[in-house]
Amino acid sequence: FHDNALSPIAATPGEAAEIKKAFRKALADTGLVVPMATTDLAPHAPVITQRFLGALTLALDLHRLQLRKGTTIPYASHLLAVTALVLEHGGTEDQAIAAALHDAVEDQGGQPTLDRIWSQFGPNVARLVEALTDADTTPKPPWRERKERYVARLATAPEEALLVDLACKVHNARTIVRDLRREGAKAWERTGGGRDGSRWYYRALLEAMQGRTSGAIVDEF
């Protein structure tokens, strides 16, 4: 409904505003429409701003030609899934932005990409993305070497980064389980460390995060 449709002819501006607010709340309470003015109706709800939309646009652009390893699935599917998990588990907008961009430095440009993230989204997001990056050079160091360094860094990583990292690993683990059911042991070939390396890596990550984070996503991981 347009605001003009809610303005009674004989009401003062203050009365009209109160009527509009009550009307919108009544509609929202029916569950049939989304509130038009969330600041009035849900002051404590998470706020997604244009920064988040900008981060999604940048992430999708940077990774637009990238596919999930050994598949024809757009890599964007992983970025969106990780971002969704972060939001579902109470993440802030900065954490959601970092989730969308968590592989940008590693896979799409290294330090210049991190500088761009700092410029567009601020130092906190850049700090989180940097903490979530296990290599910023091409070619990347060997898989095991990178992962050992990454696990060691988790002890001092910003606490905010841990939720994003867990969301990433949960989505990857779900994908592995799904592929194992479909294809059997062949699915391990798409992981950097194979069966044994992947099992070591996930256990090491969980041990490194022990005591630093908690919640349903930790239980799933």
Secondary structure as the mmCIF struct_conf table of DSSP 4:
data_model
#
loop_
_struct_conf.conf_type_id
_struct_conf.id
_struct_conf.beg_label_comp_id
_struct_conf.beg_label_asym_id
_struct_conf.beg_label_seq_id
_struct_conf.end_label_comp_id
_struct_conf.end_label_asym_id
_struct_conf.end_label_seq_id
HELX_RH_3T_P HELX_RH_3T_P1 ASP A 3 LEU A 6
TURN_TY1_P TURN_TY1_P1 ILE A 9 ALA A 10
HELX_RH_AL_P HELX_RH_AL_P1 PRO A 13 THR A 30
TURN_TY1_P TURN_TY1_P2 GLY A 31 GLY A 31
BEND BEND1 LEU A 32 VAL A 33
BEND BEND2 MET A 36 MET A 36
HELX_RH_AL_P HELX_RH_AL_P2 THR A 38 LEU A 41
TURN_TY1_P TURN_TY1_P3 PRO A 43 HIS A 44
BEND BEND3 ALA A 45 ALA A 45
HELX_RH_AL_P HELX_RH_AL_P3 GLN A 50 LEU A 62
TURN_TY1_P TURN_TY1_P4 HIS A 63 LEU A 65
STRN STRN1 LEU A 67 LEU A 67
TURN_TY1_P TURN_TY1_P5 LYS A 69 GLY A 70
BEND BEND4 THR A 71 ILE A 73
STRN STRN2 PRO A 74 PRO A 74
TURN_TY1_P TURN_TY1_P6 TYR A 75 TYR A 75
HELX_RH_AL_P HELX_RH_AL_P4 ALA A 76 GLU A 88
TURN_TY1_P TURN_TY1_P7 HIS A 89 GLY A 90
HELX_RH_AL_P HELX_RH_AL_P5 GLU A 93 ALA A 100
TURN_TY1_P TURN_TY1_P8 LEU A 101 ASP A 103
HELX_RH_AL_P HELX_RH_AL_P6 ALA A 104 ASP A 107
TURN_TY1_P TURN_TY1_P9 GLN A 108 GLY A 109
BEND BEND5 GLY A 110 GLY A 110
HELX_RH_AL_P HELX_RH_AL_P7 GLN A 111 PHE A 121
HELX_RH_AL_P HELX_RH_AL_P8 PRO A 123 ALA A 131
TURN_TY1_P TURN_TY1_P10 LEU A 132 LEU A 132
BEND BEND6 ASP A 134 ASP A 134
BEND BEND7 THR A 137 PRO A 139
HELX_LH_PP_P HELX_LH_PP_P1 LYS A 140 PRO A 142
HELX_RH_AL_P HELX_RH_AL_P9 TRP A 143 ARG A 153
HELX_RH_3T_P HELX_RH_3T_P2 LEU A 154 THR A 156
BEND BEND8 ALA A 157 ALA A 157
HELX_RH_AL_P HELX_RH_AL_P10 GLU A 159 GLU A 183
HELX_RH_3T_P HELX_RH_3T_P3 GLY A 184 ARG A 190
BEND BEND9 THR A 191 THR A 191
TURN_TY1_P TURN_TY1_P11 GLY A 192 GLY A 193
HELX_RH_AL_P HELX_RH_AL_P11 GLY A 194 MET A 209
TURN_TY1_P TURN_TY1_P12 GLN A 210 ARG A 212
BEND BEND10 GLY A 215 GLY A 215
HELX_RH_AL_P HELX_RH_AL_P12 ALA A 216 GLU A 220
#
